[in-house]
Structure formats: structure tokens, C-alpha cells
Amino acid sequence: MKRLLMTACAAMLMAIAGGALAQASGTGEIEEKNIPIKVTEVAPGLFFQYHHEESNNAWLVTDAGVLVIDTRQHPRRAEELLAAIRKTTDKPVRWVINTHAHGDHYFGNSVFKREGATLIAHRDTAGMMQALYPLEQKRRQGYFKQRGFDPKEAVLVMPDITFDSALTLNIGGRSVELLYLGAGQNPGDTFVRFPKERVLFAGGPFSKNSWPNPSFTPSMANWVSLLNKLAAMDVDVYLGGHGDIGNKSDVLRQAKMLEDFDRGMREAVASGMSREEIFKTSPFAQYRDVRNYYRMNLFINSYHHFLTTGRPENAYP
């Protein structure tokens, strides 16, 4: 019976396969399309920088100074971000928000701390930054090597201010809401809402047309539920930690993609398939064109660990 179940599950996964599954390393090498960096003013004074190869950023220009969301994955990249900001304003950077504790979103903190910014994050994001900094360094080594960046320059710079559930900033007559709705991709996932502009920066949980890393999530069901909540918000424009500018349909599509991943993995594990057997089926190929699919072997490995141990591969606390 077990063998029949394994065969049936393998057939199900193979039916959506379209070729051999890529085998990425776990040290962060980039294998992305070379799409030019693009800056878009999504609302008056609110800018979004889309960086297909790496991570995204946003900044709000106000009379009282500039607020920046996320700081890239190395100080050299943060200097490039600062240069992009300087093309839109000469006002000082006063605040920085770290949306989550992946190194590609906060390893540039030192540059903005030098500029005199106050750094803000959820308390769980701050805790993960502290606890998992060595892991994040390890996960970036391949990328640093590719780019010729010195890993020692990516030092840990912690937030100055943390919050628990919500924090509203009134900056130069503009309202900015920091929201925590529970763990999605990570404990501490922070959403930055600009209510008047009807724009949401969604950090880690949402990335338009991009596979997210599941190795930190304590609950895929909560993550999907959270995306559905985001789609129901009074928001028109969704800015992800990766991927281009999105809308409600894009958020719901990612929720569906994660549901399919969760269901397919659960069925495979329940049938007794090993990680290696799942790899060989080239699963979830209906999403082959989604950014990061070449890392599917890592995602399968991580979620297999979660389903067989009950804990995320990179658990916190």
C-alpha cells in the first residue's frame, strides 16, 4: 500500500513537471535575469526601487526628512541605495525600517546609521537579527564572493526602537503605519502602510511572481491567511520585498502558490517520499517561471524538515 501511495504521489508531481529540478547551493549565489534596477514614484514623494536580482526598497520624502524601508544586503549596495535616494532629494535620512531579519534586507544598516538615521523593527525581527546573524552571514557568502564584496563589512547594526503590534509615525505631515499581524514568512514580519496613498510595503511575506524562502515560517497556514488579509485591506498598490509592483490579484496568486506548495509537500511526505524522491519529480513546475524556482531544491529540503520535525529549519526562538 505504501508503495502504491508513493507511486500515486510521484505521478501527481510528475504530471506538473517540466524538466529537471535545479540544484542551488545554500550560500546565496545569484542566478537571476539581469533586469535593470527601476525606481518608480508610486505616490507623491513615495519611491519604490525594484531590484530583480536582489531585494527591494522604498523611501518616503517629507519636509521633516526621509524614511527608508530596508537597506540591502551589503554596505556597498546600501551606498547605491543612498545614491538613488539622493537623486530624488537632498533631505537627511531620519528613519529606517527593517521589515524582517533576512540579511539582504538589513546588512546595509551601517550606512544609514552613519547618516544619523533611527532604525526601527519589530521586537521579533530584532531578536532574529541578533540570534541568526551568523546564519545570515553564511547564507550570503556565495553572493559576496560573486560580487567581490568583503563579508566583514556586513556588520550587525541593531534597531534603536522596537515595537510589538503597531506603531504609527507622523513624519512631516505624512502618516506611516507599522503593522504586525503575526508570523508569516518570519516571526516579526512588518508591513508598512501609507494609508492616504493606499500603498503597502509587504516585506517578506509578499513578493510578486517570486518564490519565497520557507525555512523560517512557523506556519504556512498562517502565512496564507496573512496574505488573504493583506488582499482585503484598503490598499491599491502592494510593494514586495522582491518582485515588481503588485496588486491584490498578485497577492492572492502568491497565497495560492503557497497553498499548492504546502499541499503537494504534505501529500508527498504522507506517502513516505524522501526529499531526494521529491527532488527527482521536478515538482510545482506550473510555477517554473516564477523567480527563484532554481532554488526549489532548498525550499523542498527546508519544508520537508518542517513537516517531519514540526519546527522550521531556521527556528526562532
SVG drawing of the C-alpha trace seen along z (x, -y; Angstrom):
<svg xmlns="http://www.w3.org/2000/svg" viewBox="-11 -71 48 73">
<polyline fill="none" stroke="black" stroke-width="0.4" points="0.0,0.0 2.8,-2.4 4.5,-1.8 1.2,-2.4 0.8,-5.7 4.3,-6.8 3.7,-5.9 0.5,-7.8 2.0,-10.9 5.0,-10.8 2.7,-10.6 0.8,-13.6 4.0,-15.6 5.4,-14.4 2.2,-15.5 3.1,-19.1 6.8,-18.7 8.5,-20.3 12.2,-19.3 15.0,-18.6 14.9,-20.4 17.6,-22.9 20.0,-22.2 21.0,-25.6 23.6,-25.9 22.6,-27.3 25.2,-30.2 23.3,-32.7 24.7,-32.8 22.6,-34.8 21.3,-33.2 18.8,-35.8 17.9,-37.7 19.9,-40.9 16.9,-43.3 17.8,-46.9 17.1,-48.5 14.0,-50.6 12.8,-53.5 9.1,-54.4 7.3,-57.2 4.2,-55.3 2.7,-58.3 3.8,-61.8 7.2,-61.6 6.9,-57.8 9.5,-55.9 9.9,-52.2 13.2,-50.7 12.7,-47.3 15.9,-45.3 15.1,-42.0 18.4,-40.3 18.3,-41.1 15.9,-42.9 13.6,-45.9 13.5,-49.2 11.2,-52.1 11.6,-55.6 9.3,-58.5 10.4,-62.1 8.8,-64.5 9.5,-68.1 11.0,-66.5 13.4,-64.2 13.4,-60.8 12.1,-57.4 13.7,-54.3 12.4,-50.8 15.1,-48.1 18.8,-48.6 20.0,-45.9 22.4,-43.1 25.8,-44.7 27.1,-48.3 28.2,-48.7 24.6,-48.1 23.4,-50.4 25.6,-53.2 24.0,-52.6 20.6,-52.9 21.6,-56.1 22.8,-57.5 19.4,-56.6 17.7,-58.5 19.9,-61.5 18.6,-61.7 15.2,-62.4 16.0,-64.6 18.8,-66.2 16.9,-65.9 18.5,-63.9 17.6,-60.2 15.9,-60.3 14.4,-56.8 14.9,-53.3 12.5,-50.4 13.8,-46.8 10.8,-44.7 12.4,-41.3 15.6,-39.6 17.0,-38.3 20.4,-39.7 19.6,-41.0 17.2,-43.5 19.3,-44.8 23.0,-44.2 23.2,-47.8 22.1,-49.3 25.6,-50.6 25.4,-53.1 22.2,-54.6 23.3,-54.6 26.3,-56.6 23.9,-59.1 22.2,-59.5 19.0,-57.5 17.0,-55.9 16.5,-52.2 13.1,-50.7 11.9,-47.0 9.5,-44.6 10.9,-43.1 11.0,-39.6 12.8,-40.9 15.4,-42.4 15.6,-39.1 16.2,-37.2 18.8,-39.7 20.7,-39.1 20.3,-35.3 20.6,-34.4 23.2,-36.9 25.9,-34.1 23.4,-32.1 22.6,-35.1 26.3,-35.8 26.7,-32.1 23.7,-32.4 25.3,-35.4 28.8,-34.1 28.3,-32.9 26.7,-36.3 29.6,-38.2 32.1,-36.1 30.3,-36.7 30.3,-40.4 33.8,-40.7 32.3,-42.2 34.1,-41.9 31.8,-39.9 33.4,-41.6 31.9,-44.9 28.4,-43.5 28.3,-44.1 25.3,-43.7 23.7,-47.0 20.6,-46.6 17.4,-48.6 17.2,-51.6 13.5,-51.2 11.3,-48.1 7.5,-47.7 5.1,-44.9 1.9,-45.1 1.6,-48.5 3.4,-51.8 2.3,-55.0 4.8,-57.6 3.7,-61.1 6.5,-62.4 6.4,-65.9 2.6,-65.7 2.6,-62.2 1.2,-59.2 3.1,-55.9 1.7,-52.8 3.9,-49.8 1.7,-46.7 2.5,-43.3 -0.3,-40.7 1.6,-37.6 4.3,-35.4 4.1,-34.8 7.3,-34.1 9.0,-35.0 8.4,-36.0 8.4,-39.8 7.1,-40.3 6.4,-44.0 4.0,-45.7 4.4,-49.4 1.2,-51.1 0.8,-54.5 -3.0,-55.0 -3.5,-58.2 -1.6,-56.9 -3.3,-53.4 0.1,-51.8 1.5,-48.8 5.1,-47.7 4.7,-44.0 8.3,-42.9 9.0,-39.2 5.5,-37.6 4.7,-39.0 6.9,-39.1 5.3,-39.5 6.0,-36.4 8.8,-35.3 9.2,-32.1 9.8,-33.0 12.1,-31.1 10.0,-28.9 12.8,-27.9 11.8,-30.4 8.0,-30.1 6.4,-28.6 3.1,-28.1 2.4,-28.0 -1.4,-28.2 -0.9,-31.5 1.2,-32.8 -1.5,-32.1 -4.1,-33.6 -2.0,-36.7 -1.7,-37.2 -5.5,-36.9 -5.8,-39.6 -3.4,-41.9 -5.5,-41.4 -8.6,-42.5 -7.0,-45.8 -8.0,-49.2 -4.8,-49.3 -4.3,-49.5 -0.5,-49.2 1.5,-46.3 5.3,-46.6 7.1,-43.3 10.5,-42.5 11.2,-41.0 9.5,-41.3 7.9,-44.3 4.9,-46.4 1.9,-44.3 -1.9,-44.5 -4.5,-42.4 -4.5,-39.7 -0.8,-39.3 -1.1,-38.9 -3.8,-36.3 -1.8,-34.4 1.1,-34.1 -1.3,-32.8 -2.5,-30.1 1.1,-29.2 2.0,-28.7 -1.2,-26.6 -0.2,-24.4 3.3,-24.0 2.0,-23.2 -0.5,-20.6 1.9,-19.0 4.7,-18.7 2.2,-17.3 0.9,-14.7 4.5,-13.7 5.6,-13.4 2.5,-11.5 3.1,-9.0 6.6,-8.3 8.6,-10.1 12.1,-11.2 13.5,-14.6 15.5,-13.0 12.5,-11.4 10.6,-14.7 13.5,-16.4 13.5,-13.9 9.9,-14.6 10.6,-18.3 7.5,-19.4 5.4,-22.5 6.5,-23.2 3.4,-25.1 5.3,-27.8 8.6,-27.2 8.6,-30.8 8.4,-32.3 11.6,-34.0 13.7,-31.8 12.4,-28.4 16.1,-27.4 16.2,-27.3 13.3,-24.8 15.7,-22.1 16.5,-24.2 12.8,-25.1 11.8,-21.4 14.6,-20.5 13.5,-23.2 9.8,-22.4 10.4,-18.6 12.3,-19.4 9.4,-21.4 6.8,-18.7 8.9,-15.8 10.1,-17.6 7.4,-20.2 9.9,-23.0 11.2,-25.4 14.7,-24.6 15.7,-28.1 13.6,-28.3 13.2,-31.3 13.4,-31.3"/>
</svg>
